[in-house]
Amino acid sequence: KVNNAEHTIELRSESRTLYVVEADIMYGIQKGRNVQVFLADGSKINIPSTASNFFSQLNHYPCFMCPTEKTVVNARHIGKVAFHTIVMNNGQKFRTTSSVAKYALHVMKEFQ
């Protein structure tokens, strides 16, 4: 039997705490002193953190990457990668460098 507790990720805002699994997280965008985390079910939660700190919480999940210093994306939810742009399944676009876009294509193929 798999112990699901070790596979959950805690997302704590000022008013609530969610426990999710890696596939639940689509992406996070740093806004000021918070990261707005967008979930696969369409909901979102604002956590007091930086994108860098949020990514460090997820770094043992190889499907996560940072296309910019203020964003974290889950390769499982990348819809397509175009020149300098990562497009998520929900249409959200992130501009990035060509080397990061190439890496995103690689990770997308590996995790979808």
Summary of the structure (lengths in Angstrom):
residues: 112
radius of gyration: 13.6
end to end distance: 24.9
largest distance: 43.4
contacts: 317
relative contact order: 0.16
helix: 29%
strand: 42%
